[in-house]
């Protein structure tokens, strides 16, 4: 299943049954650059605003995600493997039967009560190269949630290193809607777009909607 590292090697090997995949892809407020500069949360529920990195496994690190109500909904393990990072997630209690955008966001802050929307404190996608959506380092394969609200995801990417993520800390976000990955053919044009194809918001967020779960990978 390993692939030779390459720019396009965001290989998602969905584990287990196809029906159990969970997609999370929209980034409702991912394009809210202002939120990226938000300071650490104040007066927010500890359940999901405190660092939720809980431990390490085999050289990797576990990130626990909580929903906006503070309930734990899953754990993602990030493990360095041959110049890439293996991403293994196990979720429960998510909206059933649908795809959900799933990304790494820039700031290690998960504030469910943020004024700009739950978890807007995590800022935009982790995107140190400044590339369009679909090519962001933090663009992960979407989650496909089973009818029972569980989802399993195994993927591998060489778009970042674990050390790179930990140098500043990041957040993992599950969205309410699918992620279009800015795959908008040129025959489409948004009403406010200067040219055919995806508009600025789609390029930034994939139109994945609200942020429904968040977990912090703390700076280390
Ligand atoms: Cu996102």
Boltz pocket constraint, residues with backbone or C-beta under 6 A from the ligand:
constraints:
  - pocket:
      binder: B
      contacts: [[A, 25], [A, 26], [A, 27], [A, 30], [A, 101], [A, 102], [A, 103], [A, 104], [A, 105], [A, 125], [A, 173], [A, 175], [A, 205], [A, 208]]
      max_distance: 6.0
